[in-house]
Amino acid sequence: MVKFIGLDLGTSTLKVSTDNMAKLFKIPSIIGDVNEGWTGMAMDKSWINNLILEQGGREYFVGELARTQSEIKRPIASEGKMKSAEEAFIAIKSALSLVAEDGDEYILCAGVPVATPQGEMKELSRLLKGDHEIKIRNDATSEKKDLSVSAKKCLVIPEPYGTYYKTLKDRGEESAIDAVMIDIGHGSTDFLSMYQGHPMRTASGSLNEAVDTLTSRIAKKLQDQTGRIIRPFDLMKSIELGRDDVMLGGERFSIKEVKEYYAEQIARIMVDETERLISTLPPDAYVELYICCGGGAYTFGEFIRNALAEMKMIANPEECVIPEDPVMSNAMGFELVAQSRIE
């Protein structure tokens, strides 16, 4: 039986949805060189956190293992685009090993950042389609798996489209509507404008302002306040969990006021960019929905909704949608797209 798999290749994580959205997971979108020094010492023996892929005669640490153990590591996507089709292929093959069984056939739909060149998207689609041998090893247990799988069909499209497709399905829409997706990631924010059901590249784009912009500004304020060196990345977990204070050297510091201040300012920059992009749409375009997704939607979503209202870009709050699970919504939507491609 054919499986349907949706993937969202983001700047911080690679998200996967399968089994009618019952099986959802994510891994850091990083690959790295093998560092054997700590092999077998991890307490966590799970495959997802100890994943090594053999590809082209060499091995790669993938995901969490690459993030924590590789001395040389490479992000799969940054600055609003996929860096390399070949390295994205390595990460996706590794992710597939976590859901595939030997002999599986599947239809795959993968989303990549909006600024990814068309040539790289076509190359990734070419690499993913067809028969594959996947060889993986668990760094903690040394267990190995060899899988033979086959991708019958493969689509590679701009990642916010997954959320657009799922939102329309959830709302019971029978026809396409004009909409703008604002996909707020760790290192960039993607904008995808949909006109008469088609992505409009001239009205889509990417901004560097994203979640790490917020953590950088909070870190600078805390550093000025405490005199301590604070890495923005160390604040990411607190932001993701919605915390209003952090512990530094055993002392608690409130970040509520500075977080809300900068989140509002960054959200206004995002909405200004949205207004600029939609001004390039055809005159008959009528944007009915603005949809915020990505991990940053939890932090920036309400501020974006307020800014859209203040700029009279929406008439009521329901015109700015935040999915129930904005982190996984693209991957879930891409699984639905894959299902629609069955003959």
C-alpha positions, 0 to 999 in steps of 0.5 A: 500500500502506498504511503503519503508523506509530507515534509517541511524543510525549515531553517531550524527543523525538518518536519514530517507528517504521515499516517493521516497526520497521526505520526508527526515529528521533527528533527533539526535541519542540520547534517554534520561530519561524524565525530566518533569520540562519544559513540555509545555513551548517550543515555538516550538510545532513540533512533531520532536522536542518534541518526547516522546515514551512509550516503555515497560511501561516507557517513553523516550525523543527521538532526539532533546528533549533528547539532550536539556532536558534530564539530563541522555542521551545516544547516540545510536551509538558511537566509530563506532558502535551501542551501543544497539539494544534495544535502537536503536529500541526505536529511530527507532520506534520514527522516524517511528512515524513521517512518519507512519500512523495507519495501515501502512505496510512497508519494512525497510532497516536500516544502522548501523555503520561498527564496529557494531557486527553481533549479534547486527545487527541481534537482531535489525532486529529481533526487527524491523520486525513484528507488532508494537504498537507505542505510542508517546506524544508531550511534548509541547502540550501533544497530544498523538498518538497510531499507529499500523504498520507492518514491512513486511521485514527488513534489517540491513546492514553497513551504507555506503552501502546505498551511494554505492547502490545509487551512482551506481544507479545514474551512471546507472551502471548495475553491481557491481564495487569495491569501498571504502566508506569513511563515515565521521561522528561527532564522527567516520569515517567508511570505507566500502570496496566493492569487487564484490558487497559484503562488505568485513569486513576484509577490512573495519573498523572505525577511531576515527578521524572525525569532532569532531577531527577537532573541538577539534583542532580548539577549542584548538587553539582558547583557546590559542589565546583568553584565553577563554574556548571553547567547541568543540561542540559549533564550530560544527554548524560553521563547518557544515555551512562552516564558516571561522570565529566565534564570541566569546564574541562579537569579530570575530575570523578567523578560516579559516587557522587553519581549512584548516590546520587540515582538510588536516592533518586529511584527510591524516590520513583517506586516510592512513587508506584507503590504509591500508584497501584496501591492504587486498583486494584480489589481483584481486580487482580493486577499481574504486571509492572512495566515501565520504559521511556523514556530514564531506564530506563537510569539508574533501571531497576535501582534501581526493580527493587531498590526494588520487591523491597525493598517486596515488590511483586515476588517475583523480578527478572523481574517488573520488565521493562526493554525492550531499547530502552526509548527507542523501545519505545513508538513500536515498540509503537504501530506494532504497534497500528496494524498491528492496526487493518487491516481 
